[in-house]
Amino acid sequence: MIIACRFSLRAFFVMALCVCHSCFAQSYPTKPVKLVVGFSVGGGTDTVARSVAKKLSEFWAQPVVIENKAGADGSIATEMVSQSNPDGYTLVMVSNAHTITPFQRKLGYDPVRDFSPVSLIASTPNLLLVHPSLPVKNVKELIALLKSQPGKYSFGSSGTGTSPYLAMELFKIETATQINHVPYKGSSQAVVDLLGGHVQLMFGAVPTLEPHVATGKLRAIAVSSPKRLNAFPDLPTVAESLPGFEAASWYGILAPVGTPFSLVSKIQNDIANALQTSEVKNFIINSGFDVIGNKPKEFSNVIQQDLEKWGKLIKTLN
């Protein structure tokens, strides 16, 4: 009898807690929400964050305030949010650097255990570009050229360990080619030297490089996503010549671990609705991104898969 009473009381408290969390989610938000971005204003992560934040502010009738806290590939901002109150009022917009930096530096947080994934917002592949002087127009021709003259050509990147750098290192391994790496402090100088022919090829972000492709100053021969990009429907994927190849950049929102799942679900649902409005959807697509807006579990799977993929590659590269 006593055991039964204890069980009933425990069940009652669990049920009451669930009801409490559900009511909290329904009334959320009652004050401004802070969305921390670990990169500077104008970058891909910031662009996606602001487009979604603006629409959520309208939905919620509460400001969604962007706070840019750049540094250490986004990990400074991410660590700050990992220590925040898990009440849904402090979120962080991360990029796929979230799954790369754990293998490059010691962090004050765990990329999986310290967060509740909310939603993957958008993704964009890297464009595989070559200088127009290079006599290739597709991936197969590029591989043949690189194999015929090992070590002759160089690729630029925004720095060792960055997403474009890892994309090219993955390409080198899977094609068994030798290409010299020339690292730069950021993508701008790398693009300048590619335009000048000082390096002959590189992977780079669509929004940054699309104008140079449009004017013919650079030649895009493929995209690194598993499917063709909406903005470039005629441009093949690397995977069409190199099955299984994928090296896209993505952007998603995380909440601190311990955030009630009912609240995470509400935020995700509102994000998905925001992404389906013509205003946000068209802006993101026209900026060179693919719209996603998936569920927390699906986003969690992407994080786990990328941690395994890039961790293996980075260890191989030492």
C-alpha positions in Angstrom: 0.0 0.0 0.0 2.8 2.4 0.9 4.7 1.4 -2.2 1.6 2.1 -4.3 1.1 5.5 -2.7 4.8 6.4 -3.4 4.4 5.4 -7.0 1.2 7.4 -7.4 2.9 10.5 -5.8 5.9 10.1 -8.1 3.6 9.7 -11.2 1.7 12.8 -10.0 4.8 14.9 -9.8 6.1 13.7 -13.2 2.7 14.6 -14.8 2.6 18.0 -13.0 6.1 18.7 -14.3 5.1 17.8 -17.9 2.0 20.0 -17.7 4.1 22.9 -16.2 6.6 22.6 -19.1 3.8 22.4 -21.6 2.2 25.6 -20.3 5.6 27.3 -20.2 6.1 26.4 -23.9 2.7 27.8 -24.9 3.3 31.1 -23.2 6.9 31.4 -24.5 8.3 34.0 -25.1 7.3 36.6 -22.6 10.5 38.7 -23.0 13.2 39.3 -25.6 15.2 36.2 -26.9 18.9 36.4 -27.5 20.4 34.6 -30.4 24.2 34.5 -30.1 26.2 34.3 -33.3 29.9 33.3 -33.0 31.0 35.1 -36.2 31.1 38.6 -37.4 28.4 40.6 -39.0 27.8 39.9 -42.7 29.2 36.3 -42.8 27.1 33.3 -43.7 26.2 32.4 -40.1 25.1 35.9 -39.4 23.1 36.3 -42.6 21.1 33.2 -41.9 20.6 34.1 -38.2 19.2 37.6 -39.0 16.8 36.3 -41.7 15.2 33.9 -39.2 15.4 36.2 -36.2 13.4 38.9 -38.0 10.5 36.6 -38.8 10.5 35.0 -35.3 10.3 38.5 -33.8 7.1 38.9 -35.8 5.7 35.5 -34.8 6.5 36.0 -31.1 5.8 39.7 -30.7 9.1 39.8 -28.8 12.5 41.0 -30.1 14.9 38.3 -31.1 18.2 40.1 -30.5 21.3 39.1 -32.4 24.5 39.2 -30.4 27.7 38.7 -32.5 30.5 37.3 -30.4 33.1 36.4 -32.9 36.3 34.4 -32.2 37.9 30.9 -32.2 35.7 29.6 -35.0 32.5 30.3 -33.1 33.6 28.5 -29.9 33.6 31.6 -27.7 30.0 32.2 -28.3 29.1 28.5 -28.1 30.8 28.2 -24.7 29.0 31.2 -23.4 25.6 29.8 -24.3 26.5 26.3 -22.9 26.6 28.0 -19.5 23.4 29.9 -19.9 20.1 29.3 -18.2 18.2 26.5 -20.2 15.0 28.5 -20.4 14.9 29.2 -24.1 15.9 32.8 -23.9 19.5 32.3 -24.9 20.2 30.3 -28.1 23.2 30.1 -30.3 23.5 29.9 -34.1 26.4 27.6 -35.0 28.0 26.5 -38.3 29.6 23.2 -39.1 32.7 24.5 -37.4 30.9 23.2 -34.3 32.0 19.7 -35.5 35.5 20.7 -36.5 36.9 22.8 -33.7 36.7 20.0 -31.0 39.6 18.3 -32.9 41.6 21.5 -33.2 41.6 23.1 -29.8 40.7 22.4 -26.2 37.1 23.6 -25.5 35.3 24.5 -22.4 32.2 22.6 -23.4 31.2 19.3 -25.1 29.7 19.8 -28.5 27.1 17.0 -27.9 26.5 16.7 -24.2 26.1 20.4 -23.4 23.5 21.3 -25.9 19.9 20.5 -27.1 19.8 20.7 -30.9 16.8 22.7 -32.1 17.0 22.8 -35.9 19.3 22.8 -38.8 18.3 26.0 -40.6 20.2 26.0 -43.9 23.2 24.6 -45.7 25.4 25.7 -48.6 27.9 23.6 -50.5 31.4 24.9 -51.3 31.9 25.7 -55.0 34.9 23.9 -56.6 36.5 26.7 -58.6 39.4 26.9 -60.9 41.2 29.8 -62.6 40.0 30.2 -66.2 43.6 29.4 -67.4 43.3 25.9 -66.1 42.2 23.7 -69.1 39.4 21.8 -67.3 35.7 22.2 -67.3 34.6 19.3 -65.1 35.7 17.2 -62.2 37.0 14.3 -64.3 39.1 16.6 -66.4 40.5 18.2 -63.2 41.4 14.8 -61.7 43.1 13.8 -64.9 45.1 17.0 -65.0 46.2 16.8 -61.4 47.3 13.2 -61.8 49.3 13.9 -64.9 51.3 16.6 -63.1 51.5 15.7 -59.4 52.4 18.7 -57.1 52.4 21.3 -59.9 49.1 23.0 -58.9 48.2 24.8 -55.7 44.9 25.5 -53.9 44.1 28.4 -51.6 42.0 28.3 -48.4 40.8 30.6 -45.7 43.2 28.8 -43.3 44.3 25.4 -42.2 41.5 23.5 -40.5 38.7 25.6 -42.1 35.8 24.0 -43.9 37.1 24.8 -47.5 40.5 23.5 -46.5 39.1 20.2 -45.2 36.9 19.9 -48.3 40.0 20.0 -50.6 42.0 17.6 -48.3 39.1 15.2 -48.6 39.1 15.6 -52.3 42.8 15.0 -52.5 42.5 11.8 -50.4 39.5 10.4 -52.4 41.2 11.2 -55.8 44.7 10.2 -54.8 46.1 13.5 -56.1 48.8 15.9 -54.9 47.9 19.6 -54.6 49.9 22.1 -52.7 48.1 24.1 -50.0 48.5 27.8 -49.6 46.7 29.0 -46.5 45.5 32.6 -46.0 44.1 34.6 -43.1 40.6 34.6 -44.3 38.9 33.9 -47.6 39.2 37.4 -49.2 42.9 37.1 -49.8 42.6 33.6 -51.1 40.0 34.7 -53.6 42.3 37.6 -54.7 45.1 35.2 -55.4 42.9 32.8 -57.2 41.6 35.6 -59.4 45.3 36.5 -60.1 46.2 32.9 -60.9 48.7 32.6 -58.0 46.8 29.6 -56.9 44.8 27.6 -59.4 41.9 26.1 -57.5 39.9 26.2 -54.3 36.7 25.3 -52.6 34.8 28.4 -51.4 31.4 29.6 -50.2 28.7 30.3 -52.7 27.7 33.8 -51.6 31.3 35.0 -51.7 32.3 33.5 -55.0 29.1 33.6 -57.1 29.7 37.2 -58.4 33.2 36.1 -59.8 31.6 33.1 -61.5 28.9 35.2 -63.0 31.5 37.6 -64.6 33.6 34.7 -65.9 36.6 35.6 -63.8 36.5 32.2 -62.1 35.1 28.9 -63.4 32.9 26.8 -61.2 33.1 23.2 -62.1 31.1 21.5 -59.3 29.4 21.9 -55.9 30.3 19.9 -52.9 26.7 19.0 -51.7 25.0 15.6 -52.4 22.5 17.3 -54.6 22.6 20.2 -57.1 22.1 23.7 -55.7 18.9 25.6 -56.4 20.9 28.7 -57.4 23.1 26.6 -59.9 20.8 23.9 -61.2 23.1 23.2 -64.2 26.2 22.8 -62.1 27.0 19.2 -61.3 28.0 17.9 -57.9 31.4 16.5 -57.1 29.6 13.3 -56.1 28.4 12.8 -59.7 32.0 12.1 -60.6 33.2 11.0 -57.2 30.4 9.0 -55.5 29.8 9.8 -51.9 31.7 13.0 -51.8 30.1 15.7 -49.6 31.5 18.8 -47.9 28.8 21.3 -47.3 28.6 24.0 -44.7 25.5 24.2 -42.5 24.0 26.6 -40.0 21.8 25.6 -37.1 20.4 26.6 -33.7 21.3 25.0 -30.4 19.9 25.5 -26.9 21.7 24.8 -23.6 21.2 21.2 -22.4 18.3 20.9 -20.0 16.0 23.1 -22.0 12.5 21.5 -21.8 11.8 19.4 -24.9 8.3 20.9 -25.2 10.0 24.3 -25.5 12.6 23.1 -27.9 9.8 21.6 -30.0 7.9 24.9 -30.0 11.0 26.9 -31.1 11.7 24.3 -33.9 8.1 24.4 -35.1 8.2 28.2 -35.2 11.5 28.2 -37.1 10.1 25.7 -39.6 7.1 28.0 -40.2 9.4 31.0 -40.5 11.5 29.2 -43.2 8.4 28.5 -45.2 7.4 32.1 -45.5 8.2 33.4 -49.0 10.1 36.3 -47.5 12.6 34.2 -45.5 12.7 31.3 -47.9 13.4 33.4 -51.0 16.0 35.5 -49.2 17.9 32.4 -48.0 17.8 30.7 -51.4 18.8 33.9 -53.3 21.8 34.2 -50.9 23.1 30.9 -52.1 21.8 28.6 -49.3 19.4 25.6 -49.3 16.5 25.8 -46.7 16.2 22.9 -44.3 14.4 23.5 -41.0 14.5 19.9 -39.7 13.6 18.3 -36.4 15.9 18.2 -33.3 16.7 14.5 -33.7 17.6 14.9 -37.4 19.9 17.9 -36.5 21.5 15.8 -33.7 22.2 13.0 -36.3 23.9 15.5 -38.6 26.2 16.7 -35.7 27.1 13.2 -34.8 27.9 12.2 -38.4 30.0 15.2 -39.0 32.0 14.8 -35.8 32.9 11.2 -36.9 33.6 12.3 -40.5 35.8 15.4 -39.8 37.4 13.8 -36.7 38.6 10.9 -38.8 39.9 13.2 -41.5 41.7 15.6 -39.1 43.4 12.7 -37.3 44.5 11.4 -40.7 46.0 14.8 -41.5 47.5 15.0 -38.1 
